[in-house]
């Protein structure tokens, strides 16, 4: 039983180390099929939202045919999915007003990777928990092996 427990702790430790190493690596393969959700809010020149305006969205490099069409909501917002990176253009027409927006879609700059102090602290916490568990198990076994105590069942 002892070797099984120690191998489980070894496997858990190995998994924790691998997770810590892979955590800060960029996930470039995951972005190949990612779709970005973009929200644009259109307003008139005096700042009022363009409610129920007709919207056309053009993909990068394809300004002749709209990729997405639709209407804004009551707050002048329009949401669409962008499947390619680049400069997307959105145009809203409401009454006699036209509003245009250019949106840069692409991988966002990643925030700072996980600090090594957090990784070391987390691993130290796991080590303390494993050590505490082992001490507790040893104490419980020592109590059950005292003379006069009922025999242990496997």
C-alpha positions in Angstrom: 0.0 0.0 0.0 2.9 2.3 0.8 4.3 2.1 -2.7 1.0 2.8 -4.3 0.5 5.9 -2.3 4.0 7.2 -3.0 3.6 6.5 -6.7 0.3 8.5 -6.7 2.0 11.4 -5.0 4.8 11.2 -7.6 2.3 11.2 -10.4 0.4 14.1 -8.9 3.6 16.0 -8.5 4.6 15.3 -12.1 1.2 16.4 -13.3 1.5 19.6 -11.3 5.0 20.4 -12.7 3.8 19.7 -16.3 0.8 21.9 -15.8 3.0 24.7 -14.5 5.3 24.4 -17.5 2.6 24.3 -20.0 0.5 27.1 -18.4 2.5 30.0 -19.8 3.0 28.5 -23.3 1.0 30.2 -26.0 -1.8 28.2 -27.5 -1.3 28.9 -31.1 -3.0 25.8 -32.3 -6.2 26.7 -30.5 -6.5 30.0 -32.4 -6.6 28.3 -35.9 -10.3 27.8 -35.7 -11.2 30.4 -33.2 -14.0 32.8 -34.0 -13.9 36.2 -32.4 -17.2 37.9 -31.3 -17.1 41.6 -32.1 -19.6 44.2 -30.8 -19.8 47.6 -32.4 -21.9 50.4 -31.1 -23.1 53.0 -33.7 -24.1 56.6 -32.8 -25.1 59.7 -34.7 -23.0 62.8 -34.9 -24.7 64.2 -31.8 -24.1 61.0 -29.8 -27.5 59.4 -29.9 -27.5 55.6 -30.5 -28.5 54.5 -34.1 -31.3 52.2 -33.1 -32.6 49.7 -35.8 -30.1 50.9 -38.3 -29.1 48.6 -41.3 -25.6 47.3 -40.8 -23.2 45.8 -43.3 -19.8 44.3 -42.3 -17.0 43.8 -44.7 -14.2 41.3 -44.1 -10.5 42.2 -44.6 -9.6 42.4 -48.3 -13.2 42.0 -49.4 -14.8 45.4 -49.5 -17.0 44.7 -52.5 -19.4 42.2 -50.8 -20.6 42.3 -47.2 -19.7 39.3 -45.1 -22.5 40.0 -42.5 -25.6 42.1 -42.6 -28.2 42.8 -40.0 -29.7 45.6 -37.8 -28.6 47.3 -34.6 -30.5 46.9 -31.4 -32.2 49.8 -29.5 -28.8 50.9 -28.0 -27.2 51.0 -31.5 -25.1 47.8 -30.9 -24.4 45.2 -33.4 -22.6 41.9 -32.8 -21.0 39.6 -35.3 -18.5 36.7 -35.5 -15.2 37.3 -37.2 -13.4 34.2 -38.5 -10.3 35.9 -39.9 -7.8 38.3 -38.4 -7.4 41.8 -39.9 -9.2 45.1 -40.3 -12.9 44.6 -40.5 -15.2 47.5 -41.7 -18.7 48.0 -40.4 -21.2 50.5 -41.9 -24.5 51.5 -40.4 -27.3 53.4 -42.3 -30.1 54.9 -40.3 -32.4 57.4 -42.0 -30.1 60.0 -43.5 -27.1 59.2 -41.3 -24.2 56.8 -42.1 -21.7 55.7 -39.5 -18.6 53.7 -40.3 -16.2 51.8 -38.0 -13.0 49.9 -38.6 -12.3 47.1 -36.2 -9.0 45.3 -35.7 -9.6 41.7 -35.1 -6.8 39.4 -34.1 -5.0 37.8 -31.3 -5.2 39.9 -28.2 -2.0 40.7 -26.5 -1.7 38.1 -23.7 -1.5 39.4 -20.2 1.6 38.7 -18.1 2.2 34.9 -17.8 1.8 33.2 -14.5 4.4 34.5 -12.1 7.0 31.9 -11.0 6.3 32.9 -7.4 2.7 31.7 -7.8 3.9 28.4 -9.3 6.5 27.8 -6.6 4.1 28.8 -3.9 1.4 26.5 -5.2 3.9 23.6 -5.4 5.1 24.3 -1.9 1.5 24.3 -0.7 0.9 20.9 -2.4 4.1 19.6 -0.8 2.9 20.7 2.7 -0.5 19.1 2.2 1.1 15.9 1.0 3.4 15.9 4.0 0.6 16.6 6.4 -1.5 13.8 4.9 1.4 11.4 5.3 2.0 12.4 9.0 -1.7 12.0 9.7 -1.7 8.5 8.1 1.3 7.4 10.1 -0.3 8.6 13.4 -3.5 6.8 12.7 -1.6 3.6 11.9 0.5 4.0 15.1 -2.7 4.3 17.2 -4.2 1.2 15.7 -1.0 -0.9 16.3 -0.9 -0.2 20.1 -1.0 -3.1 22.4 -4.6 -3.8 23.6 -6.2 -2.2 20.5 -8.5 -4.2 18.4 -6.8 -5.9 15.4 -6.8 -4.1 12.1 -8.8 -5.6 9.2 -7.3 -5.4 5.8 
